[in-house]
C-alpha cells in the first residue's frame, strides 16, 4: 500500500509575541487551557480584563489562558470549518480601559479528532515530532487534537494559505506530515 502524504500546519505561538497577563476574570479557572464541551458550555459571551506584558500589540491568536481567535479571523475560521462554535470575549485593559484597545476574541470549540499517529513521540504529554493519521481528515480543513499537555489546532494546506494571506500576528505555523 502506498503511503499517503498530506500537509498540515500546527498553529503555534510566536515566541516573540506579547502575552496577556492573567487578570481579573481572565484566568484558567474560567478559561481552562483545553476547552472541552463541558467548559465551553459553562462560558457565556463575556467581558474580561487584561494587562499586557511588554509592548502592546493585538495578536490574532492568544494561547493563554486558552486558545482564542481575534475577531478579524473568526469568520474565516467559521468558513473553513462550519462545525466550529464560538463564544465572544471582549477584553478591557484592567488599569485604563478607556485608553487601551478593547479587542474582541472568540473562544472556539470543535470536537477533538483522534488524528495523532502512534509514531508521534510524546514527552511529558507534549508532542516532539507530531505525526497525523491521514485517515482521520475526511474533508476537514481544521482539526482540533489533544494530548495530556498539548492543545493542538491544525490547518490543512488550503486553510493555512487562507490564513497567511491575512498576515496574522503572533503565530508561527509548523509543517506536519500525515501518514497512512
C-alpha positions as a Python dict, from the first residue, in 0.01 Angstrom:
ca = {
    (1, 'X'): (0, 0, 0),
    (2, 'X'): (137, 343, -97),
    (3, 'X'): (195, 599, 174),
    (4, 'X'): (-42, 895, 151),
    (5, 'X'): (117, 1226, 247),
    (6, 'X'): (-80, 1536, 324),
    (7, 'X'): (47, 1870, 450),
    (8, 'X'): (-97, 2013, 769),
    (9, 'X'): (18, 2304, 981),
    (10, 'X'): (14, 2340, 1358),
    (11, 'X'): (-76, 2689, 1484),
    (12, 'X'): (180, 2777, 1750),
    (13, 'X'): (251, 3090, 1949),
    (14, 'X'): (532, 3303, 1812),
    (15, 'X'): (790, 3310, 2092),
    (16, 'X'): (834, 3687, 2038),
    (17, 'X'): (461, 3764, 2061),
    (18, 'X'): (346, 3970, 2360),
    (19, 'X'): (145, 3791, 2624),
    (20, 'X'): (-165, 3892, 2810),
    (21, 'X'): (-120, 3868, 3184),
    (22, 'X'): (-363, 3671, 3392),
    (23, 'X'): (-600, 3942, 3506),
    (24, 'X'): (-938, 3962, 3677),
    (25, 'X'): (-1189, 3728, 3518),
    (26, 'X'): (-942, 3600, 3261),
    (27, 'X'): (-779, 3303, 3429),
    (28, 'X'): (-755, 2929, 3381),
    (29, 'X'): (-1028, 2859, 3631),
    (30, 'X'): (-1286, 3014, 3398),
    (31, 'X'): (-1099, 2951, 3072),
    (32, 'X'): (-911, 2620, 3102),
    (33, 'X'): (-613, 2557, 2877),
    (34, 'X'): (-805, 2287, 2692),
    (35, 'X'): (-1162, 2383, 2604),
    (36, 'X'): (-1377, 2073, 2601),
    (37, 'X'): (-1753, 2052, 2555),
    (38, 'X'): (-1825, 2095, 2928),
    (39, 'X'): (-1603, 2401, 2979),
    (40, 'X'): (-1733, 2558, 2655),
    (41, 'X'): (-2093, 2515, 2775),
    (42, 'X'): (-2010, 2691, 3103),
    (43, 'X'): (-1877, 3005, 2932),
    (44, 'X'): (-2113, 3273, 2809),
    (45, 'X'): (-2018, 3562, 2585),
    (46, 'X'): (-1807, 3751, 2833),
    (47, 'X'): (-1605, 4056, 2933),
    (48, 'X'): (-1261, 4010, 3089),
    (49, 'X'): (-986, 4243, 3199),
    (50, 'X'): (-625, 4206, 3089),
    (51, 'X'): (-282, 4359, 3114),
    (52, 'X'): (-6, 4317, 2860),
    (53, 'X'): (343, 4206, 2943),
    (54, 'X'): (564, 4443, 2742),
    (55, 'X'): (474, 4608, 2412),
    (56, 'X'): (104, 4644, 2331),
    (57, 'X'): (28, 4460, 2009),
    (58, 'X'): (-301, 4295, 1927),
    (59, 'X'): (-219, 3938, 1832),
    (60, 'X'): (-453, 3745, 1606),
    (61, 'X'): (-440, 3446, 1840),
    (62, 'X'): (-400, 3411, 2214),
    (63, 'X'): (-276, 3087, 2366),
    (64, 'X'): (-306, 3172, 2735),
    (65, 'X'): (-507, 3108, 2935),
    (66, 'X'): (-673, 2926, 2643),
    (67, 'X'): (-675, 2932, 2261),
    (68, 'X'): (-860, 3241, 2133),
    (69, 'X'): (-909, 3379, 1782),
    (70, 'X'): (-921, 3754, 1713),
    (71, 'X'): (-1247, 3894, 1578),
    (72, 'X'): (-1090, 3968, 1240),
    (73, 'X'): (-1028, 3596, 1177),
    (74, 'X'): (-1340, 3442, 1331),
    (75, 'X'): (-1540, 3450, 1005),
    (76, 'X'): (-1250, 3287, 815),
    (77, 'X'): (-1235, 3001, 1066),
    (78, 'X'): (-1614, 2958, 1050),
    (79, 'X'): (-1596, 2947, 670),
    (80, 'X'): (-1311, 2692, 676),
    (81, 'X'): (-1480, 2471, 936),
    (82, 'X'): (-1859, 2522, 961),
    (83, 'X'): (-1878, 2288, 1264),
    (84, 'X'): (-1682, 2538, 1477),
    (85, 'X'): (-1879, 2706, 1754),
    (86, 'X'): (-1772, 3033, 1915),
    (87, 'X'): (-1829, 3245, 2223),
    (88, 'X'): (-1711, 3606, 2232),
    (89, 'X'): (-1480, 3757, 2493),
    (90, 'X'): (-1440, 4136, 2495),
    (91, 'X'): (-1115, 4236, 2664),
    (92, 'X'): (-1066, 4561, 2855),
    (93, 'X'): (-735, 4681, 2997),
    (94, 'X'): (-751, 4644, 3375),
    (95, 'X'): (-594, 4981, 3465),
    (96, 'X'): (-718, 5221, 3197),
    (97, 'X'): (-989, 5065, 2981),
    (98, 'X'): (-1066, 5394, 2807),
    (99, 'X'): (-706, 5442, 2691),
    (100, 'X'): (-625, 5098, 2552),
    (101, 'X'): (-769, 4878, 2279),
    (102, 'X'): (-1074, 4670, 2361),
    (103, 'X'): (-1013, 4367, 2141),
    (104, 'X'): (-1281, 4109, 2079),
    (105, 'X'): (-1165, 3748, 2076),
    (106, 'X'): (-1356, 3429, 2012),
    (107, 'X'): (-1328, 3108, 2210),
    (108, 'X'): (-1358, 2827, 1953),
    (109, 'X'): (-1497, 2484, 2018),
    (110, 'X'): (-1452, 2190, 1784),
    (111, 'X'): (-1482, 1824, 1872),
    (112, 'X'): (-1144, 1665, 1926),
    (113, 'X'): (-1029, 1448, 1636),
    (114, 'X'): (-822, 1138, 1707),
    (115, 'X'): (-568, 1224, 1438),
    (116, 'X'): (-240, 1186, 1624),
    (117, 'X'): (-42, 897, 1476),
    (118, 'X'): (111, 636, 1708),
    (119, 'X'): (457, 726, 1570),
    (120, 'X'): (431, 1066, 1740),
    (121, 'X'): (692, 1090, 2013),
    (122, 'X'): (537, 1232, 2330),
    (123, 'X'): (743, 1370, 2619),
    (124, 'X'): (567, 1489, 2935),
    (125, 'X'): (236, 1497, 2749),
    (126, 'X'): (361, 1714, 2461),
    (127, 'X'): (446, 1604, 2107),
    (128, 'X'): (809, 1616, 2000),
    (129, 'X'): (762, 1501, 1640),
    (130, 'X'): (391, 1533, 1570),
    (131, 'X'): (261, 1295, 1303),
    (132, 'X'): (-100, 1263, 1189),
    (133, 'X'): (-318, 975, 1074),
    (134, 'X'): (-428, 1054, 719),
    (135, 'X'): (-749, 854, 753),
    (136, 'X'): (-868, 1100, 1022),
    (137, 'X'): (-901, 1403, 796),
    (138, 'X'): (-1208, 1337, 587),
    (139, 'X'): (-1300, 1668, 425),
    (140, 'X'): (-1181, 1872, 724),
    (141, 'X'): (-972, 2186, 686),
    (142, 'X'): (-929, 2248, 1059),
    (143, 'X'): (-859, 1981, 1319),
    (144, 'X'): (-851, 2003, 1697),
    (145, 'X'): (-639, 1740, 1871),
    (146, 'X'): (-538, 1685, 2230),
    (147, 'X'): (-255, 1530, 2426),
    (148, 'X'): (-232, 1542, 2806),
    (149, 'X'): (-28, 1866, 2800),
    (150, 'X'): (-98, 1998, 2448),
    (151, 'X'): (-399, 2167, 2292),
    (152, 'X'): (-331, 2130, 1919),
    (153, 'X'): (-506, 2327, 1643),
    (154, 'X'): (-417, 2219, 1290),
    (155, 'X'): (-484, 2373, 949),
    (156, 'X'): (-485, 2198, 614),
    (157, 'X'): (-261, 2345, 345),
    (158, 'X'): (-563, 2525, 197),
    (159, 'X'): (-663, 2671, 534),
    (160, 'X'): (-304, 2774, 614),
    (161, 'X'): (-280, 2958, 282),
    (162, 'X'): (-607, 3142, 355),
    (163, 'X'): (-477, 3242, 697),
    (164, 'X'): (-134, 3353, 573),
    (165, 'X'): (-294, 3584, 314),
    (166, 'X'): (-426, 3783, 612),
    (167, 'X'): (-73, 3822, 757),
    (168, 'X'): (-154, 3704, 1111),
    (169, 'X'): (35, 3850, 1407),
    (170, 'X'): (165, 3641, 1696),
    (171, 'X'): (184, 3292, 1545),
    (172, 'X'): (407, 3054, 1359),
    (173, 'X'): (291, 2758, 1153),
    (174, 'X'): (480, 2432, 1193),
    (175, 'X'): (452, 2193, 898),
    (176, 'X'): (324, 1849, 998),
    (177, 'X'): (309, 1542, 775),
    (178, 'X'): (49, 1273, 780),
    (179, 'X'): (95, 905, 721),
    (180, 'X'): (-132, 624, 618),
}
